[in-house]
Amino acid sequence: MTDTIYLSPPDVGPLEESYLVAALRSGWVAPVGPDLEAFESEVAARVGTRGAVAVSSGTAALHLALLGVGVGPGDVVIVPTLTFVATANAVRYTGARPVFVDCDPRTGNLDVPLLTELLRRLRARGERVAAVVPVDMFGSCVDYTALLPVCREAEVPVVEDAAEALGAAHRGRPAGSFGRVGVLSFNGNKVLTTSGGGMLVSDDLPLLARARHLATQAREPTVHYEHRETGYNYRLSNLLAALGRAQLVRLTGMIGRRRHLRDWYAKLFAPVPGVELVGAEDAESNCWLTVIRVRPDSSGWSAADLAAHLATRRIETRPVWKPMHRQPAYAGCESLLTGAADSLFAEGLTLPSGSALTERQVATVLSTIEEFLAARSEVTSA
């Protein structure tokens, strides 16, 4: 039986091993250490911000970022409905209330004109909108050229959820550098992984200092253990930071492999009616996940049909994120919707996209899709 071909498996090898062994031999096994400080500096340099704070997960980074911009109980935070649940969960951690906004059907990213309308409605009701959290979906940046002026005019800070987008850019500016603070994720399925981890990146050094303080149990700088407020155990370990440093060395090459794979998918599906790549026109994407959209009325088959066929060869696929307004945990939350996220959830499919996929695995995926398309073509022409 063949091994499963996963969507986005970790891409690690000898370089990562050498960094980890060096960190172990250095004696810095505890949560702090020189690799942690170096990792923060190196990621900040890559993103183009003045500083960074590495933490245990992207969710932890989101929580601290929201606290850093002043989000608290009773506030409203605008979140895209098409996102992973962590974006909304972090809002609830602060005691604030998420309000969801729909996506651009072409990219899956936040619909900026709809955001403008939502801000107007909320302000007219006297709501305090404490933050907007745009999410850079599937490795492509939101249209920040349009979004940032809207948020500036409304005097609402932007917390950029760039968890999926390290290495991507918008008009040459790196993902994570937009707004007051950006958030990265280094989960095992991301382009760059530290096994589990995340990071805040920002030019706002006082905000980062506050995040670092809260992430270390809010311990005061005294000889004994002194705590004047509730903190969190959120810091990344030195060992995981060492892994991240090795991954960062290889980041450009790993993104290149993902882009190459997306190009293969683009060629494969180009002549197929009713199928398009979501965000395919974005040349600055890191191509974290390649997503196709299948319109059954034109194609004669559905995304679920292709997923089922690939599953017979142990090839992993998934629908795109189920919209937050359809999640039981967020039933009843306020939303401004066009139906775009619902449609993308129904018609979208993520395909294997990892840089660790071997040439043989890539060939298997492509040939299995070709086999499916050929069979469907025969059915249609019969």
Secondary structure, 3 states (H helix, E strand, C coil): CCCCECCCCCCCCHHHHHHHHHHHHHCCCCCCCHHHHHHHHHHHHHHCCCEEEEECCHHHHHHHHHHHCCCCCCCEEEEECCCCHHHHHHHHHCCCEEEEECECCCCCCECHHHHHHHHHHHHHCCCCEEEECCECHHHCCCCHHHHHHHHHHHCCCEEEECCCCCCCEECCEECCCCCCEEEEECCCCCCCCCCCCEEEEECCHHHHHHHHHHHECCECCCCCCCECCCCCECECCHHHHHHHHHHHHHHHHHHHHHHHHHHHHHHHHCCCCCEEECCCCCCCCCCCCEEEEECHHHHCCCHHHHHHHHHCCCECCECCCCCHHHCHHHCCCCEECCCHHHHHHHHEEEECCCCCCCHHHHHHHHHHHHHHHHHHHHHHHC
